[in-house]
Amino acid sequence: MSTTSFWLKEPHEGLPRSRFDGRAEVAVIGGGVTGCSCALTLAERGIRVRLYEQREIAGGASGRNGGFALRGAAIPYDEARRALGGERARLVMTLTERALDRLEELAGDAFRRVGSLRLAADEEERDALRREHDALREDGFAVEWVAELDPPLDRLYRGAILHPDDGALYPARWVRRLAAHAARAGADIREGEATTVEDVDADAVVVACDGYTRGLLPELPVQPTRGQVVATEPLRERLYERPHYARDGYDYWQQLPDGRLVLGGNRDVSLATEDTDVEETTDAVQDALAALVERLAGYRPRITDRWAGVWGTTPDRVPLVGEVRDRVWVAGGYSGHGNALGLACGELVARAVLGEAPPELDVFAPARLTTA
């Protein structure tokens, strides 16, 4: 069943109009957080930038996720140090911390900086959390070990780490606001207009489609990956003050200020079927989500909304940002961790198009994974 996310149903004003005639210097394909961030950065530099979004702004994963704004990449920090090296892991973490600061400046009431809690479902995960905690502390990043959890988490989990500067988003509200900033800066934003790399009329093209990257740039190994989410009626009591996630991100939830629970994950019920770009819910995953709602709430509240979104996963779970073909650039592949990374990488790819060379581009270079 194809559905619209709870976030996208929120009433909103149309975007400011800032259209121009003729050729664009840079065309951006994709109206999510990455594309809007890229368009804003370019427009602020005086570049004639036109953004194409085949649906509506935030209509893809940027308006269909669980509303988590987290620092870092999809890989836990201790694993990132081993995979990327200490210097590069610190570079990525610092980049995303700056992005959260920037998000807070731009998002207004779409963002609440309340921290996030990563929970251990068993002893093995608790040991993994301790390793990440220790690595973050060693490198000077703020983190807190939480040994005693409040009910009902004390019955379900074995400890947690608190990332104090993370936050909770109304994601569609945030990306619509980001798009409005870009339009006011001069970006020509075209909702309801699809295009391809070959058909676009511009001096340079940026593909910012995350889960749909492979359809436009098939040489990049970005696997479309489906995430399913539900929202409930307001709970009887306030239980959760910040975003929570557990089981390596297979369970995640937050309670909104109005008391609703927004909860997603459980892809591991049927991993093979969730590696898809089909934006539909399935009975197997939805049943698992409903059971998790009941465990977390202590009863079964009414589920009011069910939806799915598609993100892009890379083989090493590190984003792709850089030039792929002559004058064709990409930013995406956030592996389910794209709210802060997407904002950061949209700016990075814009700077790359302008000839700058931020050091993070070496970490995210597409050449490491290009198949052709």
VENQUIZI-V723032 format. One record per residue. N is the residue number from 1. SS is DSSP state (@ for helix, = for strand, . for the rest). PHI is phi in whole degrees, 0 to 359 (* if undefined). PSI is psi in whole degrees, -180 to 180 (none if undefined). Layout:
# VENQUIZI-V723032
n: (N | N)
ss: (SS | SS)
phi: (PHI | PHI)
psi: (PSI | PSI)
This chain:
# VENQUIZI-V723032
n: (1 | 2 | 3 | 4 | 5 | 6 | 7 | 8 | 9 | 10 | 11 | 12 | 13 | 14 | 15 | 16 | 17 | 18 | 19 | 20 | 21 | 22 | 23 | 24 | 25 | 26 | 27 | 28 | 29 | 30 | 31 | 32 | 33 | 34 | 35 | 36 | 37 | 38 | 39 | 40 | 41 | 42 | 43 | 44 | 45 | 46 | 47 | 48 | 49 | 50 | 51 | 52 | 53 | 54 | 55 | 56 | 57 | 58 | 59 | 60 | 61 | 62 | 63 | 64 | 65 | 66 | 67 | 68 | 69 | 70 | 71 | 72 | 73 | 74 | 75 | 76 | 77 | 78 | 79 | 80 | 81 | 82 | 83 | 84 | 85 | 86 | 87 | 88 | 89 | 90 | 91 | 92 | 93 | 94 | 95 | 96 | 97 | 98 | 99 | 100 | 101 | 102 | 103 | 104 | 105 | 106 | 107 | 108 | 109 | 110 | 111 | 112 | 113 | 114 | 115 | 116 | 117 | 118 | 119 | 120 | 121 | 122 | 123 | 124 | 125 | 126 | 127 | 128 | 129 | 130 | 131 | 132 | 133 | 134 | 135 | 136 | 137 | 138 | 139 | 140 | 141 | 142 | 143 | 144 | 145 | 146 | 147 | 148 | 149 | 150 | 151 | 152 | 153 | 154 | 155 | 156 | 157 | 158 | 159 | 160 | 161 | 162 | 163 | 164 | 165 | 166 | 167 | 168 | 169 | 170 | 171 | 172 | 173 | 174 | 175 | 176 | 177 | 178 | 179 | 180 | 181 | 182 | 183 | 184 | 185 | 186 | 187 | 188 | 189 | 190 | 191 | 192 | 193 | 194 | 195 | 196 | 197 | 198 | 199 | 200 | 201 | 202 | 203 | 204 | 205 | 206 | 207 | 208 | 209 | 210 | 211 | 212 | 213 | 214 | 215 | 216 | 217 | 218 | 219 | 220 | 221 | 222 | 223 | 224 | 225 | 226 | 227 | 228 | 229 | 230 | 231 | 232 | 233 | 234 | 235 | 236 | 237 | 238 | 239 | 240 | 241 | 242 | 243 | 244 | 245 | 246 | 247 | 248 | 249 | 250 | 251 | 252 | 253 | 254 | 255 | 256 | 257 | 258 | 259 | 260 | 261 | 262 | 263 | 264 | 265 | 266 | 267 | 268 | 269 | 270 | 271 | 272 | 273 | 274 | 275 | 276 | 277 | 278 | 279 | 280 | 281 | 282 | 283 | 284 | 285 | 286 | 287 | 288 | 289 | 290 | 291 | 292 | 293 | 294 | 295 | 296 | 297 | 298 | 299 | 300 | 301 | 302 | 303 | 304 | 305 | 306 | 307 | 308 | 309 | 310 | 311 | 312 | 313 | 314 | 315 | 316 | 317 | 318 | 319 | 320 | 321 | 322 | 323 | 324 | 325 | 326 | 327 | 328 | 329 | 330 | 331 | 332 | 333 | 334 | 335 | 336 | 337 | 338 | 339 | 340 | 341 | 342 | 343 | 344 | 345 | 346 | 347 | 348 | 349 | 350 | 351 | 352 | 353 | 354 | 355 | 356 | 357 | 358 | 359 | 360 | 361 | 362 | 363 | 364 | 365 | 366 | 367 | 368 | 369 | 370 | 371 | 372)
ss: (. | . | . | . | . | . | @ | @ | @ | . | . | . | . | . | . | . | . | . | . | . | . | . | . | = | = | = | = | = | = | . | . | . | @ | @ | @ | @ | @ | @ | @ | @ | @ | @ | @ | @ | . | . | . | . | = | = | = | = | = | . | . | . | . | . | . | . | @ | @ | @ | . | . | . | . | = | = | . | . | . | . | . | . | . | @ | @ | @ | @ | @ | @ | @ | @ | . | @ | @ | @ | @ | @ | @ | @ | @ | @ | @ | @ | @ | @ | @ | @ | @ | @ | @ | @ | @ | @ | @ | @ | @ | @ | = | = | . | . | . | = | = | = | = | . | . | . | @ | @ | @ | @ | @ | @ | @ | @ | @ | @ | @ | @ | @ | @ | @ | @ | . | . | . | . | . | = | = | = | . | . | . | . | . | . | @ | @ | @ | @ | . | . | . | = | = | = | = | . | . | . | = | = | = | . | @ | @ | @ | @ | @ | @ | @ | @ | @ | @ | @ | @ | @ | @ | @ | . | . | = | = | = | = | . | . | . | . | . | . | . | . | . | . | = | = | = | = | = | = | . | . | @ | @ | @ | @ | @ | @ | @ | . | . | . | . | . | . | = | = | = | = | = | = | = | = | = | = | . | . | . | . | . | . | . | . | . | . | = | = | = | = | @ | @ | @ | . | = | = | = | = | = | . | . | . | . | . | = | = | = | = | = | . | @ | @ | @ | . | @ | @ | @ | @ | . | . | . | . | . | . | . | . | @ | @ | @ | @ | @ | @ | @ | @ | @ | @ | @ | @ | @ | @ | @ | . | . | . | . | . | = | = | = | = | = | = | = | = | = | = | = | . | . | . | . | . | . | = | = | = | = | = | = | . | . | = | = | = | = | = | . | . | . | . | . | @ | @ | @ | @ | @ | @ | @ | @ | @ | @ | @ | @ | @ | @ | @ | @ | . | . | . | . | . | . | @ | @ | @ | @ | @ | . | @ | @ | @ | . | . | . | .)
phi: (* | 275 | 221 | 257 | 288 | 306 | 296 | 286 | 281 | 295 | 301 | 205 | 280 | 292 | 288 | 300 | 269 | 215 | 274 | 225 | 269 | 84 | 286 | 271 | 287 | 227 | 253 | 247 | 255 | 124 | 252 | 264 | 298 | 295 | 298 | 291 | 296 | 298 | 297 | 298 | 299 | 292 | 297 | 295 | 269 | 84 | 275 | 283 | 240 | 238 | 251 | 249 | 228 | 290 | 252 | 237 | 305 | 70 | 289 | 267 | 300 | 295 | 245 | 230 | 268 | 276 | 81 | 259 | 245 | 242 | 283 | 82 | 256 | 293 | 277 | 306 | 299 | 294 | 289 | 297 | 298 | 288 | 283 | 257 | 97 | 300 | 296 | 289 | 297 | 295 | 298 | 294 | 298 | 294 | 303 | 286 | 295 | 297 | 296 | 295 | 297 | 294 | 301 | 299 | 294 | 264 | 274 | 60 | 282 | 281 | 228 | 238 | 271 | 244 | 82 | 222 | 240 | 260 | 256 | 260 | 279 | 205 | 297 | 298 | 289 | 298 | 296 | 295 | 295 | 297 | 296 | 294 | 305 | 294 | 294 | 298 | 298 | 301 | 263 | 83 | 266 | 294 | 197 | 230 | 273 | 243 | 274 | 251 | 259 | 282 | 298 | 271 | 295 | 296 | 275 | 251 | 226 | 244 | 113 | 197 | 241 | 257 | 263 | 290 | 258 | 288 | 199 | 245 | 240 | 266 | 295 | 293 | 301 | 295 | 288 | 299 | 293 | 297 | 297 | 295 | 301 | 295 | 296 | 294 | 281 | 120 | 289 | 268 | 256 | 247 | 280 | 72 | 234 | 266 | 207 | 235 | 300 | 286 | 269 | 290 | 254 | 197 | 287 | 216 | 233 | 244 | 267 | 231 | 248 | 44 | 294 | 251 | 302 | 299 | 293 | 259 | 229 | 294 | 285 | 261 | 277 | 256 | 276 | 299 | 225 | 267 | 240 | 247 | 220 | 228 | 230 | 252 | 296 | 303 | 288 | 293 | 214 | 273 | 246 | 227 | 267 | 209 | 298 | 234 | 210 | 209 | 51 | 55 | 88 | 285 | 237 | 206 | 198 | 214 | 255 | 284 | 304 | 275 | 98 | 295 | 256 | 252 | 219 | 216 | 113 | 59 | 301 | 290 | 297 | 204 | 301 | 298 | 283 | 272 | 275 | 205 | 257 | 278 | 270 | 225 | 274 | 230 | 298 | 298 | 289 | 296 | 296 | 294 | 295 | 298 | 294 | 292 | 306 | 295 | 295 | 281 | 268 | 86 | 200 | 251 | 291 | 290 | 273 | 263 | 218 | 225 | 203 | 225 | 218 | 238 | 245 | 251 | 247 | 264 | 301 | 257 | 60 | 243 | 298 | 247 | 217 | 154 | 278 | 253 | 232 | 301 | 65 | 239 | 239 | 224 | 213 | 170 | 76 | 276 | 58 | 84 | 228 | 260 | 293 | 280 | 299 | 297 | 297 | 295 | 285 | 298 | 292 | 300 | 292 | 298 | 296 | 295 | 301 | 279 | 95 | 277 | 224 | 301 | 296 | 295 | 298 | 295 | 291 | 261 | 305 | 298 | 303 | 294 | 235 | 298 | 261 | 213)
psi: (125 | 137 | 163 | 139 | 155 | -42 | -40 | -15 | -12 | 130 | 146 | 157 | 155 | 163 | 150 | 144 | 130 | 54 | 150 | 156 | 161 | -169 | 141 | 150 | -41 | 131 | 135 | 128 | 113 | 122 | 39 | -161 | -40 | -51 | -41 | -37 | -44 | -47 | -41 | -47 | -44 | -44 | -38 | -23 | 7 | 14 | 139 | 103 | 135 | 129 | 132 | 128 | 119 | -23 | -116 | 162 | 133 | 14 | -19 | -142 | -28 | -20 | 14 | 9 | -172 | -3 | 35 | 132 | 99 | 144 | 167 | -178 | -172 | -24 | 132 | 151 | -39 | -36 | -36 | -38 | -40 | -41 | -39 | -21 | 152 | -45 | -43 | -37 | -42 | -37 | -45 | -44 | -44 | -39 | -46 | -30 | -40 | -38 | -38 | -38 | -43 | -41 | -44 | -36 | -37 | -25 | -22 | -134 | 6 | -9 | 133 | 119 | 85 | 4 | 173 | 154 | 120 | 120 | 151 | 120 | -20 | -179 | -39 | -43 | -32 | -41 | -38 | -40 | -39 | -39 | -42 | -44 | -48 | -39 | -43 | -45 | -42 | -35 | 11 | 17 | 139 | 130 | 149 | 138 | 131 | 103 | -35 | 119 | 149 | 155 | 146 | 5 | -28 | -24 | -20 | -23 | 165 | 38 | 174 | 166 | 141 | 124 | 101 | -22 | 4 | 180 | -179 | 140 | 150 | 94 | -41 | -40 | -42 | -47 | -35 | -39 | -40 | -41 | -38 | -40 | -44 | -43 | -42 | -27 | -10 | 0 | 138 | 105 | 122 | 96 | 150 | 19 | 116 | 151 | 174 | 169 | -39 | -31 | -18 | 145 | 95 | 162 | -31 | 153 | 136 | 122 | 116 | 59 | 0 | -99 | -18 | 16 | -43 | -29 | -28 | -30 | 78 | -15 | -9 | 130 | 68 | 111 | 120 | 133 | 126 | 136 | 137 | 145 | 153 | 159 | 142 | 170 | 164 | 135 | 164 | -25 | 164 | 119 | -30 | 119 | -8 | 167 | 140 | 146 | 150 | 175 | 52 | 32 | 2 | -16 | 131 | 146 | 159 | 153 | 126 | 163 | -29 | 4 | -11 | 149 | 125 | 123 | 137 | 180 | -143 | 26 | -29 | -5 | -32 | 70 | -40 | -40 | -17 | -6 | 78 | 158 | 13 | 118 | 66 | 154 | 160 | 151 | -41 | -49 | -40 | -37 | -41 | -39 | -41 | -38 | -38 | -39 | -46 | -40 | -39 | -31 | -23 | -1 | -179 | 92 | 161 | 130 | 122 | -25 | 140 | 136 | 172 | 155 | 160 | 124 | 174 | 130 | 130 | 159 | -33 | 6 | 28 | 137 | 165 | 122 | 118 | -174 | 132 | -45 | 175 | 117 | 19 | 124 | 160 | 150 | 118 | -166 | 47 | -5 | 40 | 14 | 45 | -3 | -51 | -42 | -39 | -41 | -45 | -44 | -28 | -42 | -41 | -47 | -34 | -45 | -36 | -43 | -34 | 1 | 4 | 164 | 68 | 145 | -24 | -23 | -31 | -36 | -38 | 8 | 126 | -25 | -26 | -21 | 0 | 133 | -10 | none)
